């Protein structure tokens, strides 16, 4: 493999020691600056357009973790962090959130903490539902066992993280479903998720055995065939005596009081009788 190609796979930044360990002779390192790479610091090689977070991780002798690693692993996180989150076992440097406890081997090429550590750091660092969403997506998308995460949260201060881990529902298929669960739970609303109803199909939420709540993400409801299917499901739900509320992610995120008010109003009125 060409050294530039390796550097690209490494995220566009690497220390000379990493390049030497990968088998590249020192003479190739010396030529890198003539092949578009720069050296912001002695022993560090950077390609144009390198991710600033990855560069900061290398310059601070750490690895991106927690919220700062979410995008690199495709984990669910609504907002990027205000400050960098680094996994590092030293006390040098400032201006970033430091995660000292590292339990797993990091990414083989890039300065990223292992996805298991990323999830653990999120559980201990971020408030819900951000921590819930990141842990849920680590389990769903990367196959991280929930039991493995729980086995690492043994310290006395791990109680809140363990509660989040116990409560998360791996059936959630998107970040907005995780956020909706948190919204319902924090407002004392009981619910079932991903329920299959005969003649209707699987619904996102079922409340009080008669209220269906669906979260319509644009990516899954943007085609005419999707709209036709949803109309058929809505009609079948009405014929079966169910009430249906449909929300976009924007409703859950930016108008939660309205969502809760509408749900509580319908729950208080109770179910209607199905058509005979």
N, C-alpha and C positions, 0 to 999 in steps of 0.2 A: 504494500500500500504506500502511496506517495505521502510524504510527511504533511503536505497541505491538506490532503483528504482526511488524514488522521486528525489534524487540528480542527477541521470542520466537524467531524464526528464528536470531538471533545467539547463542542459548543463554541468553538472559535477562540478558546483560550486554554493555555496549558503552561505548566512550569517545565523548565528544561529537564528536571529530574524525571518527570512523567514521560517526556519524549525519549529520553535515554533508556528508561526502563522498558519502553515499547520496542526497543531495538534499533532506533535510528542513530546513526553515527553522529558524533559531535560536529563533523564538517557540514552535515545537512542542517543542523541547527544554526550554524553560522551564516548559512545562505538564506535563511528565512526572511531576514529583513530586506533582502533584495527581491523577495517574491511576495510582496504586499503585506507581510506581517510587520508589526511594530513591537517595541519593547517599552511599555510604560514603567517597567522596573526591571532591574537586572535579573535575568533568569526567568522572566515571564514573557511569553509570546502571544500576541493578540492579532486576530484577523479583523479586517474592516467589518463593521456591522455586528460585532460581537455583543451578545446580550449583556447589558450593564450589570445585572444581578450576578451572572456567572463570573464576570470580571471582578466584581467586588468580593465575591466569595474567595477567589484565588488570591487576590491582594491581601485579604484578611486571614489567609490560611485556614479557611473553613469551607463548609458546604451549605448550599441553600437548603432550607428546611421550612417546615410549618407553612404559613401562608405564602412565603416567597417561592416555594417549590411547587405550589398547586398547579400552575399553568404548565409546567414542564412535564408533569405526570397526568395532565388532563383531569385533575381532581376538581370537584365542584366548589367554587368560591365566587361569590358575587362581586366583591370589591377587592382590588389589589391592596396589599398592606401599605400603610403610610411609611413604615420603616422596614428595612431589610431584616429577615430572620435567618440567622446562621447557626448551624451546628458546629461547635468548635470546643476543644478541650483546653483552651488557654484563656487567659484573662486580658489579653492585649486588644487594643482597638476600642472604638466607641462609635456611637451613632447607629447601632443596630441592636436588635433583640438577640440575646445570646442563649442558645440551648446547649447546655453542657453535657447532658446525658445522651450518649450515642450507643445504641445497643446492636445495630446491624451494620453489615458491610455496605458502604455507599455505592453509588453508581460506578461502574467500571471505568468509564471514560470522562464523564462530566463531573464538575464539583457540586453534586447533588447528594443529599442524604438519602439513604434507602427509603423506599415508599413507606415501609413499616415505621421507621423513625419519624417520617413526615407526619403520618397519621397520629402517632403518639404525642408528638410535640403540639399538634393542633388541638388534640383533646385536652391537653394540660394548659394550653396558652390562650386559645380563642374562646370567646363566649358562644353559647348556643344562639342561633342554629348554625353558625359558621363551622364550629367544631363538629357538629353532627353531620353536616353535609360532606365535609372532607373525609371523615372516617367512613361514612356510608359509601362514598365513591371509591375509596381505597379498597373496601371489601368487595364491592360489586365489579369494579373495573379491573382490579389487579389481583383479585383472589386472596387478599390478605385475610387470614382467619380471624374472626372476632375473638376466639379463645386465645389466640396468640397475643393480641393486643391486651386483653384482660390480664394475661399472665405476667405482663411487664409492668402493670400498674399496681404495685404492692406497697408503695410508701404510704404513710399516713395521710399525706396531702393529696393522694390520688383519688380520694372519695368522689369529688365532683366529676372527674374524668370518667370514673367507672360508672357513675349514674348515667352520664350521657351515652356511654357505650352500651349499657344495658337497655336503654330506652329506644335507641335508634332502630329503625325498621328498614331492613335491607331490601324490602320489596319496593321502596321508593325508587322511581325510575328517572328522577331529575331533581335538580336543586330546588325547583319551585315546589315539588311535592314534599320535600323535607321541610321547607319553610312553612308550607301550609299545615303540616302536622304540628310543628312547633306553635304556630298561631292558634290552632284549635286546642291543643293541650294546655297552653298557657292561659286560655280563656275558659277552661273547665268544660270543654265540649268533647264528649266521648265519640269515637269514630272507629270504623273498620276500614282498612285500606285494601285496594286491589281485590275487590269482591266480585265474584262471578254470579250474575243473575240470569236465570233461564229466560231465553227469549230476548235478552238485552245484551248480554256479554259482560265483559269485565269493566267495572267502573272504578274511578280513582278512589272515591270515598263513599261510604254509606253511613249515614247518621240516623239514629233512632229507628232503624229498620224501614224507613220510608223516604228519607231525603238523600238523593244522589247529588254529590258535588263533584264536578269535573273541572280539571285545570287544563285549559286549551293552550298549549304551546304552539306558536306560529309554525314551527317546523313540521308539526304533525297534523296541522289543520289548514294548510295553505292550498291544497289542491281541490278541484271540484269533487273528485271521488271521495275525499275525506269529508267534505261538507255534506254530501249526500248520505254517507254512512252515519254521520252525526245526527242528521235530521231523522233518519230511520230509527236510530237508538232513542232519540228524544220522544218520538211518537210512541214507540213500544213501551217506554217508561211511563208515559202518561196513561196509556191504555191499561197498564198493570197497576195503576194506582200510586205510582211514585211521583214525587215532586223533584224537579231537577233545577239545580243552580249551576251555572257555568261561569267560570272566571278565567281571565287572562293572568299571566304572571304579574303584570302591572298592578292588578287589583290586590293581589296578595302582598306585594312589596310596598306599594305606595298608598293604598287605601284600605288597610286592614280593618279599621273600625267599621267601615261600611259592610265588609264581608261578614264580620262577626254579628253585626246588627241584623242583617238579612237572615243569616242562618238561625239566630236565636228567635227571631220573629216566627219563622216557619216551624221550628221545633216546638215553640210554645203553642202554636195553633193545632199541632197534631196532624196525623195522617188523614187523608180523605179516602173515601171508599172507591175501589176500582169500578170501572164501568162494567155493567152487567151484560 
